[in-house]
Amino acid sequence: MTTYIIYNVETGELLKTSSEPLTVSGYPLQTKEIDIAYPVDLGKYEWVGNLVAFVPKSQKLLTKLQYMNLFADAELSGIYAAAKVNVAIEVLLEKFKLASEIDLDDPQTIGGLYALESAGLLAVGRAAEILNG
């Protein structure tokens, strides 16, 4: 779940947090992904008036190797074999190859894992196990 934060840059006061995108006077605040760490370097973020909204980066970012190590070798063998005859699985693997990192909170990662489970390439419940690291 994404948490949006409104922060007053003049006073340093945390004004509001929300799971929904935030607005000021009906206009959406500019949002930027950041690592959760304080103090925050505010110089590189845009804001409306004295307010700035931050979107913390996912805490579930993995290297490709870390992600691959969440799978059993037998599961990976089945996935790679299936990709030779199923274009949708081949596309999924190609996107994986092109990614710089794997975000377990990303909807494409989540959807891809559940698609593998639906295709019988992962046992029922494995997608959830992998997403929980």
N, CA, C and O atoms as a GROMACS GRO file, in nm:
protein
  532
    1MET      N    1   0.084  -0.117   0.000
    1MET     CA    2   0.000   0.000   0.000
    1MET      C    3   0.089   0.124   0.000
    1MET      O    4   0.187   0.131   0.075
    2THR      N    5   0.055   0.221  -0.083
    2THR     CA    6   0.128   0.347  -0.090
    2THR      C    7   0.076   0.441   0.017
    2THR      O    8  -0.045   0.449   0.040
    3THR      N    9   0.165   0.511   0.082
    3THR     CA   10   0.127   0.613   0.178
    3THR      C   11   0.173   0.747   0.123
    3THR      O   12   0.291   0.765   0.092
    4TYR      N   13   0.080   0.841   0.112
    4TYR     CA   14   0.111   0.977   0.069
    4TYR      C   15   0.128   1.063   0.193
    4TYR      O   16   0.053   1.049   0.290
    5ILE      N   17   0.226   1.151   0.190
    5ILE     CA   18   0.259   1.233   0.305
    5ILE      C   19   0.259   1.379   0.261
    5ILE      O   20   0.320   1.413   0.160
    6ILE      N   21   0.190   1.466   0.337
    6ILE     CA   22   0.200   1.610   0.313
    6ILE      C   23   0.287   1.668   0.422
    6ILE      O   24   0.265   1.646   0.541
    7TYR      N   25   0.388   1.743   0.379
    7TYR     CA   26   0.491   1.795   0.468
    7TYR      C   27   0.505   1.944   0.443
    7TYR      O   28   0.520   1.985   0.328
    8ASN      N   29   0.502   2.027   0.548
    8ASN     CA   30   0.524   2.170   0.534
    8ASN      C   31   0.673   2.196   0.536
    8ASN      O   32   0.739   2.170   0.638
    9VAL      N   33   0.728   2.246   0.426
    9VAL     CA   34   0.872   2.261   0.416
    9VAL      C   35   0.925   2.377   0.500
    9VAL      O   36   1.043   2.380   0.533
   10GLU      N   37   0.838   2.472   0.534
   10GLU     CA   38   0.884   2.584   0.617
   10GLU      C   39   0.895   2.546   0.764
   10GLU      O   40   0.991   2.582   0.831
   11THR      N   41   0.795   2.474   0.813
   11THR     CA   42   0.793   2.440   0.956
   11THR      C   43   0.849   2.303   0.985
   11THR      O   44   0.882   2.273   1.100
   12GLY      N   45   0.862   2.218   0.882
   12GLY     CA   46   0.907   2.081   0.903
   12GLY      C   47   0.800   1.993   0.963
   12GLY      O   48   0.829   1.883   1.011
   13GLU      N   49   0.677   2.040   0.961
   13GLU     CA   50   0.566   1.968   1.023
   13GLU      C   51   0.504   1.868   0.925
   13GLU      O   52   0.479   1.900   0.809
   14LEU      N   53   0.480   1.747   0.974
   14LEU     CA   54   0.407   1.647   0.897
   14LEU      C   55   0.259   1.680   0.914
   14LEU      O   56   0.207   1.673   1.026
   15LEU      N   57   0.192   1.715   0.804
   15LEU     CA   58   0.054   1.762   0.813
   15LEU      C   59  -0.050   1.652   0.797
   15LEU      O   60  -0.154   1.653   0.863
   16LYS      N   61  -0.022   1.558   0.709
   16LYS     CA   62  -0.125   1.458   0.681
   16LYS      C   63  -0.062   1.338   0.613
   16LYS      O   64   0.033   1.351   0.536
   17THR      N   65  -0.117   1.220   0.641
   17THR     CA   66  -0.083   1.100   0.565
   17THR      C   67  -0.213   1.039   0.514
   17THR      O   68  -0.318   1.054   0.577
   18SER      N   69  -0.206   0.973   0.403
   18SER     CA   70  -0.325   0.916   0.343
   18SER      C   71  -0.286   0.801   0.252
   18SER      O   72  -0.174   0.797   0.200
   19SER      N   73  -0.377   0.708   0.232
   19SER     CA   74  -0.354   0.602   0.134
   19SER      C   75  -0.405   0.643  -0.004
   19SER      O   76  -0.385   0.572  -0.102
   20GLU      N   77  -0.471   0.760  -0.011
   20GLU     CA   78  -0.523   0.814  -0.137
   20GLU      C   79  -0.438   0.933  -0.180
   20GLU      O   80  -0.383   1.002  -0.095
   21PRO      N   81  -0.425   0.957  -0.311
   21PRO     CA   82  -0.350   1.075  -0.356
   21PRO      C   83  -0.410   1.201  -0.293
   21PRO      O   84  -0.531   1.211  -0.275
   22LEU      N   85  -0.325   1.297  -0.262
   22LEU     CA   86  -0.367   1.416  -0.190
   22LEU      C   87  -0.379   1.536  -0.283
   22LEU      O   88  -0.313   1.543  -0.387
   23THR      N   89  -0.465   1.630  -0.244
   23THR     CA   90  -0.485   1.751  -0.323
   23THR      C   91  -0.479   1.874  -0.232
   23THR      O   92  -0.499   1.865  -0.111
   24VAL      N   93  -0.450   1.987  -0.294
   24VAL     CA   94  -0.459   2.117  -0.227
   24VAL      C   95  -0.548   2.203  -0.315
   24VAL      O   96  -0.519   2.222  -0.433
   25SER      N   97  -0.655   2.255  -0.258
   25SER     CA   98  -0.752   2.338  -0.332
   25SER      C   99  -0.801   2.266  -0.458
   25SER      O  100  -0.821   2.329  -0.562
   26GLY      N  101  -0.818   2.136  -0.449
   26GLY     CA  102  -0.870   2.058  -0.561
   26GLY      C  103  -0.766   2.018  -0.665
   26GLY      O  104  -0.799   1.944  -0.758
   27TYR      N  105  -0.643   2.063  -0.651
   27TYR     CA  106  -0.537   2.028  -0.746
   27TYR      C  107  -0.448   1.920  -0.685
   27TYR      O  108  -0.408   1.932  -0.569
   28PRO      N  109  -0.417   1.817  -0.761
   28PRO     CA  110  -0.331   1.712  -0.704
   28PRO      C  111  -0.191   1.765  -0.676
   28PRO      O  112  -0.135   1.842  -0.754
   29LEU      N  113  -0.136   1.724  -0.564
   29LEU     CA  114   0.002   1.759  -0.533
   29LEU      C  115   0.094   1.681  -0.622
   29LEU      O  116   0.063   1.569  -0.663
   30GLN      N  117   0.209   1.738  -0.653
   30GLN     CA  118   0.313   1.664  -0.723
   30GLN      C  119   0.363   1.556  -0.628
   30GLN      O  120   0.385   1.584  -0.509
   31THR      N  121   0.381   1.437  -0.676
   31THR     CA  122   0.432   1.330  -0.591
   31THR      C  123   0.562   1.276  -0.648
   31THR      O  124   0.580   1.270  -0.770
   32LYS      N  125   0.650   1.238  -0.560
   32LYS     CA  126   0.778   1.180  -0.597
   32LYS      C  127   0.803   1.060  -0.509
   32LYS      O  128   0.769   1.061  -0.391
   33GLU      N  129   0.863   0.956  -0.566
   33GLU     CA  130   0.899   0.840  -0.486
   33GLU      C  131   1.028   0.869  -0.411
   33GLU      O  132   1.122   0.924  -0.467
   34ILE      N  133   1.031   0.834  -0.284
   34ILE     CA  134   1.150   0.853  -0.202
   34ILE      C  135   1.169   0.732  -0.112
   34ILE      O  136   1.074   0.658  -0.086
   35ASP      N  137   1.288   0.714  -0.066
   35ASP     CA  138   1.312   0.617   0.040
   35ASP      C  139   1.265   0.681   0.170
   35ASP      O  140   1.279   0.802   0.188
   36ILE      N  141   1.211   0.602   0.260
   36ILE     CA  142   1.168   0.657   0.388
   36ILE      C  143   1.293   0.682   0.471
   36ILE      O  144   1.355   0.588   0.521
   37ALA      N  145   1.327   0.806   0.485
   37ALA     CA  146   1.444   0.846   0.563
   37ALA      C  147   1.431   0.994   0.594
   37ALA      O  148   1.393   1.072   0.508
   38TYR      N  149   1.460   1.030   0.713
   38TYR     CA  150   1.453   1.171   0.752
   38TYR      C  151   1.587   1.214   0.805
   38TYR      O  152   1.653   1.132   0.868
   39PRO      N  153   1.633   1.336   0.785
   39PRO     CA  154   1.559   1.440   0.712
   39PRO      C  155   1.561   1.413   0.561
   39PRO      O  156   1.652   1.347   0.510
   40VAL      N  157   1.462   1.463   0.493
   40VAL     CA  158   1.448   1.444   0.349
   40VAL      C  159   1.511   1.562   0.277
   40VAL      O  160   1.493   1.676   0.320
   41ASP      N  161   1.584   1.536   0.170
   41ASP     CA  162   1.638   1.643   0.087
   41ASP      C  163   1.523   1.698   0.003
   41ASP      O  164   1.484   1.637  -0.097
   42LEU      N  165   1.470   1.812   0.044
   42LEU     CA  166   1.352   1.867  -0.024
   42LEU      C  167   1.387   1.944  -0.150
   42LEU      O  168   1.297   1.978  -0.228
   43GLY      N  169   1.514   1.971  -0.173
   43GLY     CA  170   1.553   2.050  -0.288
   43GLY      C  171   1.519   1.987  -0.421
   43GLY      O  172   1.505   2.059  -0.520
   44LYS      N  173   1.505   1.856  -0.427
   44LYS     CA  174   1.480   1.791  -0.555
   44LYS      C  175   1.332   1.757  -0.578
   44LYS      O  176   1.300   1.685  -0.673
   45TYR      N  177   1.244   1.806  -0.493
   45TYR     CA  178   1.102   1.776  -0.508
   45TYR      C  179   1.023   1.902  -0.540
   45TYR      O  180   1.061   2.012  -0.502
   46GLU      N  181   0.913   1.882  -0.611
   46GLU     CA  182   0.825   1.994  -0.642
   46GLU      C  183   0.718   2.003  -0.534
   46GLU      O  184   0.684   1.903  -0.471
   47TRP      N  185   0.667   2.122  -0.512
   47TRP     CA  186   0.561   2.137  -0.415
   47TRP      C  187   0.463   2.244  -0.456
   47TRP      O  188   0.493   2.327  -0.543
   48VAL      N  189   0.346   2.243  -0.393
   48VAL     CA  190   0.242   2.344  -0.415
   48VAL      C  191   0.247   2.434  -0.293
   48VAL      O  192   0.220   2.389  -0.182
   49GLY      N  193   0.280   2.561  -0.312
   49GLY     CA  194   0.296   2.650  -0.198
   49GLY      C  195   0.407   2.597  -0.109
   49GLY      O  196   0.518   2.573  -0.156
   50ASN      N  197   0.376   2.579   0.018
   50ASN     CA  198   0.474   2.526   0.112
   50ASN      C  199   0.457   2.377   0.137
   50ASN      O  200   0.520   2.321   0.227
   51LEU      N  201   0.372   2.312   0.058
   51LEU     CA  202   0.341   2.172   0.084
   51LEU      C  203   0.402   2.083  -0.022
   51LEU      O  204   0.408   2.121  -0.140
   52VAL      N  205   0.446   1.968   0.017
   52VAL     CA  206   0.501   1.871  -0.077
   52VAL      C  207   0.448   1.734  -0.038
   52VAL      O  208   0.439   1.702   0.081
   53ALA      N  209   0.414   1.654  -0.136
   53ALA     CA  210   0.366   1.518  -0.109
   53ALA      C  211   0.474   1.420  -0.149
   53ALA      O  212   0.531   1.430  -0.258
   54PHE      N  213   0.502   1.326  -0.063
   54PHE     CA  214   0.602   1.223  -0.088
   54PHE      C  215   0.534   1.088  -0.101
   54PHE      O  216   0.439   1.059  -0.028
   55VAL      N  217   0.581   1.006  -0.191
   55VAL     CA  218   0.534   0.869  -0.204
   55VAL      C  219   0.654   0.780  -0.173
   55VAL      O  220   0.746   0.771  -0.253
   56PRO      N  221   0.654   0.713  -0.057
   56PRO     CA  222   0.769   0.628  -0.024
   56PRO      C  223   0.789   0.518  -0.129
   56PRO      O  224   0.692   0.463  -0.180
   57LYS      N  225   0.914   0.488  -0.160
   57LYS     CA  226   0.944   0.378  -0.250
   57LYS      C  227   0.903   0.246  -0.185
   57LYS      O  228   0.896   0.234  -0.063
   58SER      N  229   0.876   0.151  -0.269
   58SER     CA  230   0.843   0.018  -0.220
   58SER      C  231   0.957  -0.036  -0.134
   58SER      O  232   1.074  -0.014  -0.164
   59GLN      N  233   0.922  -0.103  -0.030
   59GLN     CA  234   1.021  -0.166   0.056
   59GLN      C  235   1.047  -0.310   0.012
   59GLN      O  236   1.116  -0.385   0.080
   60LYS      N  237   0.991  -0.348  -0.103
   60LYS     CA  238   1.006  -0.483  -0.153
   60LYS      C  239   1.079  -0.486  -0.287
   60LYS      O  240   1.041  -0.559  -0.377
   61LEU      N  241   1.185  -0.406  -0.299
   61LEU     CA  242   1.265  -0.406  -0.420
   61LEU      C  243   1.374  -0.513  -0.408
   61LEU      O  244   1.444  -0.522  -0.308
   62LEU      N  245   1.385  -0.593  -0.513
   62LEU     CA  246   1.482  -0.702  -0.513
   62LEU      C  247   1.569  -0.694  -0.638
   62LEU      O  248   1.527  -0.643  -0.741
   63THR      N  249   1.690  -0.746  -0.627
   63THR     CA  250   1.770  -0.767  -0.747
   63THR      C  251   1.705  -0.884  -0.822
   63THR      O  252   1.623  -0.957  -0.767
   64LYS      N  253   1.743  -0.900  -0.947
   64LYS     CA  254   1.689  -1.014  -1.023
   64LYS      C  255   1.729  -1.146  -0.960
   64LYS      O  256   1.648  -1.239  -0.953
   65LEU      N  257   1.853  -1.156  -0.912
   65LEU     CA  258   1.898  -1.280  -0.849
   65LEU      C  259   1.820  -1.308  -0.721
   65LEU      O  260   1.781  -1.422  -0.696
   66GLN      N  261   1.798  -1.207  -0.639
   66GLN     CA  262   1.718  -1.227  -0.517
   66GLN      C  263   1.578  -1.278  -0.553
   66GLN      O  264   1.525  -1.366  -0.487
   67TYR      N  265   1.520  -1.221  -0.659
   67TYR     CA  266   1.387  -1.263  -0.702
   67TYR      C  267   1.390  -1.408  -0.751
   67TYR      O  268   1.305  -1.489  -0.714
   68MET      N  269   1.488  -1.440  -0.834
   68MET     CA  270   1.497  -1.576  -0.887
   68MET      C  271   1.516  -1.678  -0.775
   68MET      O  272   1.466  -1.790  -0.783
   69ASN      N  273   1.588  -1.640  -0.670
   69ASN     CA  274   1.612  -1.730  -0.557
   69ASN      C  275   1.486  -1.757  -0.474
   69ASN      O  276   1.487  -1.844  -0.388
   70LEU      N  277   1.378  -1.682  -0.499
   70LEU     CA  278   1.252  -1.709  -0.431
   70LEU      C  279   1.179  -1.829  -0.492
   70LEU      O  280   1.086  -1.883  -0.432
   71PHE      N  281   1.223  -1.871  -0.610
   71PHE     CA  282   1.163  -1.985  -0.681
   71PHE      C  283   1.248  -2.110  -0.659
   71PHE      O  284   1.370  -2.102  -0.646
   72ALA      N  285   1.183  -2.224  -0.657
   72ALA     CA  286   1.254  -2.352  -0.657
   72ALA      C  287   1.307  -2.376  -0.799
   72ALA      O  288   1.248  -2.329  -0.896
   73ASP      N  289   1.416  -2.448  -0.811
   73ASP     CA  290   1.472  -2.478  -0.943
   73ASP      C  291   1.371  -2.550  -1.032
   73ASP      O  292   1.366  -2.524  -1.152
   74ALA      N  293   1.293  -2.638  -0.974
   74ALA     CA  294   1.192  -2.711  -1.053
   74ALA      C  295   1.086  -2.614  -1.107
   74ALA      O  296   1.038  -2.631  -1.219
   75GLU      N  297   1.049  -2.514  -1.026
   75GLU     CA  298   0.952  -2.415  -1.073
   75GLU      C  299   1.010  -2.336  -1.190
   75GLU      O  300   0.941  -2.314  -1.290
   76LEU      N  301   1.135  -2.293  -1.177
   76LEU     CA  302   1.197  -2.216  -1.286
   76LEU      C  303   1.211  -2.299  -1.412
   76LEU      O  304   1.190  -2.249  -1.523
   77SER      N  305   1.246  -2.426  -1.396
   77SER     CA  306   1.257  -2.514  -1.514
   77SER      C  307   1.123  -2.524  -1.586
   77SER      O  308   1.119  -2.516  -1.709
   78GLY      N  309   1.015  -2.539  -1.512
   78GLY     CA  310   0.882  -2.548  -1.572
   78GLY      C  311   0.842  -2.418  -1.641
   78GLY      O  312   0.782  -2.420  -1.748
   79ILE      N  313   0.875  -2.305  -1.580
   79ILE     CA  314   0.841  -2.175  -1.638
   79ILE      C  315   0.918  -2.154  -1.769
   79ILE      O  316   0.860  -2.112  -1.869
   80TYR      N  317   1.047  -2.182  -1.767
   80TYR     CA  318   1.128  -2.163  -1.888
   80TYR      C  319   1.086  -2.261  -1.998
   80TYR      O  320   1.088  -2.225  -2.116
   81ALA      N  321   1.050  -2.383  -1.963
   81ALA     CA  322   1.003  -2.480  -2.063
   81ALA      C  323   0.870  -2.432  -2.124
   81ALA      O  324   0.849  -2.442  -2.245
   82ALA      N  325   0.782  -2.381  -2.039
   82ALA     CA  326   0.652  -2.333  -2.087
   82ALA      C  327   0.668  -2.212  -2.178
   82ALA      O  328   0.590  -2.194  -2.272
   83ALA      N  329   0.769  -2.130  -2.152
   83ALA     CA  330   0.791  -2.010  -2.235
   83ALA      C  331   0.827  -2.045  -2.378
   83ALA      O  332   0.811  -1.964  -2.469
   84LYS      N  333   0.877  -2.168  -2.399
   84LYS     CA  334   0.913  -2.210  -2.535
   84LYS      C  335   0.790  -2.237  -2.622
   84LYS      O  336   0.800  -2.238  -2.745
   85VAL      N  337   0.676  -2.258  -2.558
   85VAL     CA  338   0.553  -2.287  -2.634
   85VAL      C  339   0.439  -2.190  -2.605
   85VAL      O  340   0.336  -2.195  -2.671
   86ASN      N  341   0.457  -2.102  -2.507
   86ASN     CA  342   0.352  -2.008  -2.468
   86ASN      C  343   0.408  -1.866  -2.476
   86ASN      O  344   0.494  -1.828  -2.396
   87VAL      N  345   0.359  -1.789  -2.573
   87VAL     CA  346   0.413  -1.654  -2.597
   87VAL      C  347   0.389  -1.563  -2.477
   87VAL      O  348   0.474  -1.479  -2.447
   88ALA      N  349   0.277  -1.576  -2.409
   88ALA     CA  350   0.249  -1.489  -2.294
   88ALA      C  351   0.354  -1.508  -2.184
   88ALA      O  352   0.396  -1.411  -2.122
   89ILE      N  353   0.394  -1.630  -2.162
   89ILE     CA  354   0.497  -1.658  -2.061
   89ILE      C  355   0.633  -1.608  -2.111
   89ILE      O  356   0.713  -1.557  -2.033
   90GLU      N  357   0.658  -1.625  -2.240
   90GLU     CA  358   0.782  -1.573  -2.297
   90GLU      C  359   0.791  -1.421  -2.280
   90GLU      O  360   0.897  -1.368  -2.247
   91VAL      N  361   0.679  -1.351  -2.301
   91VAL     CA  362   0.675  -1.205  -2.283
   91VAL      C  363   0.702  -1.170  -2.137
   91VAL      O  364   0.777  -1.076  -2.108
   92LEU      N  365   0.644  -1.244  -2.045
   92LEU     CA  366   0.666  -1.221  -1.902
   92LEU      C  367   0.815  -1.234  -1.868
   92LEU      O  368   0.869  -1.150  -1.795
   93LEU      N  369   0.880  -1.337  -1.919
   93LEU     CA  370   1.023  -1.356  -1.894
   93LEU      C  371   1.107  -1.247  -1.960
   93LEU      O  372   1.208  -1.204  -1.904
   94GLU      N  373   1.066  -1.202  -2.077
   94GLU     CA  374   1.140  -1.095  -2.145
   94GLU      C  375   1.132  -0.965  -2.067
   94GLU      O  376   1.231  -0.893  -2.056
   95LYS      N  377   1.016  -0.934  -2.012
   95LYS     CA  378   1.001  -0.815  -1.928
   95LYS      C  379   1.089  -0.827  -1.804
   95LYS      O  380   1.150  -0.729  -1.760
   96PHE      N  381   1.096  -0.946  -1.748
   96PHE     CA  382   1.183  -0.970  -1.633
   96PHE      C  383   1.328  -0.940  -1.670
   96PHE      O  384   1.400  -0.875  -1.595
   97LYS      N  385   1.371  -0.988  -1.787
   97LYS     CA  386   1.509  -0.968  -1.831
   97LYS      C  387   1.542  -0.820  -1.848
   97LYS      O  388   1.654  -0.777  -1.822
   98LEU      N  389   1.444  -0.741  -1.892
   98LEU     CA  390   1.466  -0.600  -1.918
   98LEU      C  391   1.457  -0.513  -1.793
   98LEU      O  392   1.504  -0.399  -1.792
   99ALA      N  393   1.397  -0.564  -1.688
   99ALA     CA  394   1.381  -0.486  -1.565
   99ALA      C  395   1.516  -0.463  -1.498
   99ALA      O  396   1.603  -0.550  -1.501
  100SER      N  397   1.531  -0.347  -1.437
  100SER     CA  398   1.656  -0.320  -1.364
  100SER      C  399   1.648  -0.378  -1.222
  100SER      O  400   1.751  -0.412  -1.163
  101GLU      N  401   1.528  -0.388  -1.169
  101GLU     CA  402   1.504  -0.448  -1.038
  101GLU      C  403   1.362  -0.500  -1.036
  101GLU      O  404   1.281  -0.465  -1.123
  102ILE      N  405   1.331  -0.582  -0.938
  102ILE     CA  406   1.197  -0.640  -0.928
  102ILE      C  407   1.130  -0.583  -0.804
  102ILE      O  408   1.184  -0.589  -0.693
  103ASP      N  409   1.010  -0.527  -0.824
  103ASP     CA  410   0.934  -0.469  -0.715
  103ASP      C  411   0.817  -0.562  -0.685
  103ASP      O  412   0.726  -0.577  -0.767
  104LEU      N  413   0.820  -0.624  -0.569
  104LEU     CA  414   0.712  -0.718  -0.533
  104LEU      C  415   0.579  -0.648  -0.508
  104LEU      O  416   0.477  -0.714  -0.494
  105ASP      N  417   0.579  -0.514  -0.501
  105ASP     CA  418   0.455  -0.438  -0.486
  105ASP      C  419   0.399  -0.392  -0.620
  105ASP      O  420   0.288  -0.339  -0.626
  106ASP      N  421   0.475  -0.414  -0.728
  106ASP     CA  422   0.431  -0.368  -0.860
  106ASP      C  423   0.317  -0.455  -0.911
  106ASP      O  424   0.326  -0.577  -0.907
  107PRO      N  425   0.210  -0.392  -0.960
  107PRO     CA  426   0.096  -0.471  -1.013
  107PRO      C  427   0.134  -0.569  -1.124
  107PRO      O  428   0.073  -0.675  -1.135
  108GLN      N  429   0.234  -0.535  -1.206
  108GLN     CA  430   0.276  -0.628  -1.312
  108GLN      C  431   0.344  -0.751  -1.253
  108GLN      O  432   0.324  -0.862  -1.302
  109THR      N  433   0.423  -0.732  -1.148
  109THR     CA  434   0.487  -0.846  -1.082
  109THR      C  435   0.381  -0.935  -1.019
  109THR      O  436   0.383  -1.057  -1.034
  110ILE      N  437   0.288  -0.873  -0.949
  110ILE     CA  438   0.181  -0.947  -0.882
  110ILE      C  439   0.098  -1.024  -0.984
  110ILE      O  440   0.071  -1.143  -0.967
  111GLY      N  441   0.056  -0.954  -1.090
  111GLY     CA  442  -0.024  -1.019  -1.194
  111GLY      C  443   0.050  -1.132  -1.263
  111GLY      O  444  -0.009  -1.236  -1.292
  112GLY      N  445   0.178  -1.111  -1.288
  112GLY     CA  446   0.259  -1.215  -1.353
  112GLY      C  447   0.269  -1.340  -1.269
  112GLY      O  448   0.259  -1.451  -1.320
  113LEU      N  449   0.290  -1.322  -1.139
  113LEU     CA  450   0.300  -1.439  -1.050
  113LEU      C  451   0.168  -1.515  -1.043
  113LEU      O  452   0.166  -1.638  -1.046
  114TYR      N  453   0.058  -1.442  -1.033
  114TYR     CA  454  -0.071  -1.511  -1.028
  114TYR      C  455  -0.106  -1.575  -1.162
  114TYR      O  456  -0.177  -1.676  -1.166
  115ALA      N  457  -0.057  -1.517  -1.273
  115ALA     CA  458  -0.077  -1.580  -1.403
  115ALA      C  459   0.000  -1.712  -1.411
  115ALA      O  460  -0.051  -1.811  -1.464
  116LEU      N  461   0.122  -1.714  -1.357
  116LEU     CA  462   0.199  -1.838  -1.354
  116LEU      C  463   0.129  -1.943  -1.267
  116LEU      O  464   0.128  -2.061  -1.300
  117GLU      N  465   0.071  -1.898  -1.157
  117GLU     CA  466  -0.002  -1.990  -1.070
  117GLU      C  467  -0.127  -2.043  -1.141
  117GLU      O  468  -0.157  -2.162  -1.134
  118SER      N  469  -0.200  -1.954  -1.210
  118SER     CA  470  -0.320  -1.995  -1.283
  118SER      C  471  -0.288  -2.093  -1.395
  118SER      O  472  -0.368  -2.180  -1.428
  119ALA      N  473  -0.169  -2.076  -1.455
  119ALA     CA  474  -0.127  -2.165  -1.564
  119ALA      C  475  -0.076  -2.299  -1.511
  119ALA      O  476  -0.041  -2.387  -1.590
  120GLY      N  477  -0.071  -2.314  -1.380
  120GLY     CA  478  -0.025  -2.440  -1.321
  120GLY      C  479   0.126  -2.451  -1.312
  120GLY      O  480   0.179  -2.558  -1.281
  121LEU      N  481   0.196  -2.341  -1.337
  121LEU     CA  482   0.342  -2.343  -1.332
  121LEU      C  483   0.394  -2.319  -1.190
  121LEU      O  484   0.510  -2.346  -1.159
  122LEU      N  485   0.307  -2.268  -1.106
  122LEU     CA  486   0.335  -2.254  -0.963
  122LEU      C  487   0.220  -2.319  -0.888
  122LEU      O  488   0.105  -2.311  -0.931
  123ALA      N  489   0.250  -2.383  -0.778
  123ALA     CA  490   0.145  -2.445  -0.696
  123ALA      C  491   0.054  -2.336  -0.639
  123ALA      O  492   0.095  -2.222  -0.621
  124VAL      N  493  -0.070  -2.374  -0.612
  124VAL     CA  494  -0.165  -2.280  -0.552
  124VAL      C  495  -0.107  -2.228  -0.420
  124VAL      O  496  -0.064  -2.306  -0.334
  125GLY      N  497  -0.106  -2.098  -0.406
  125GLY     CA  498  -0.052  -2.035  -0.286
  125GLY      C  499   0.091  -1.988  -0.299
  125GLY      O  500   0.138  -1.909  -0.218
  126ARG      N  501   0.162  -2.036  -0.401
  126ARG     CA  502   0.303  -1.998  -0.418
  126ARG      C  503   0.320  -1.851  -0.456
  126ARG      O  504   0.415  -1.786  -0.412
  127ALA      N  505   0.228  -1.798  -0.536
  127ALA     CA  506   0.240  -1.656  -0.573
  127ALA      C  507   0.240  -1.569  -0.448
  127ALA      O  508   0.323  -1.479  -0.435
  128ALA      N  509   0.149  -1.597  -0.356
  128ALA     CA  510   0.143  -1.520  -0.231
  128ALA      C  511   0.270  -1.538  -0.149
  128ALA      O  512   0.320  -1.442  -0.091
  129GLU      N  513   0.322  -1.660  -0.144
  129GLU     CA  514   0.446  -1.686  -0.070
  129GLU      C  515   0.562  -1.605  -0.129
  129GLU      O  516   0.639  -1.545  -0.055
  130ILE      N  517   0.573  -1.604  -0.260
  130ILE     CA  518   0.681  -1.531  -0.326
  130ILE      C  519   0.666  -1.381  -0.303
  130ILE      O  520   0.764  -1.312  -0.277
  131LEU      N  521   0.544  -1.330  -0.311
  131LEU     CA  522   0.521  -1.186  -0.291
  131LEU      C  523   0.553  -1.142  -0.149
  131LEU      O  524   0.584  -1.026  -0.126
  132ASN      N  525   0.546  -1.233  -0.056
  132ASN     CA  526   0.580  -1.199   0.082
  132ASN      C  527   0.729  -1.220   0.110
  132ASN      O  528   0.774  -1.207   0.224
  133GLY      N  529   0.805  -1.252   0.005
  133GLY     CA  530   0.950  -1.264   0.017
  133GLY      C  531   0.991  -1.384   0.093
  133GLY      O  532   1.111  -1.408   0.111
   0.00000   0.00000   0.00000
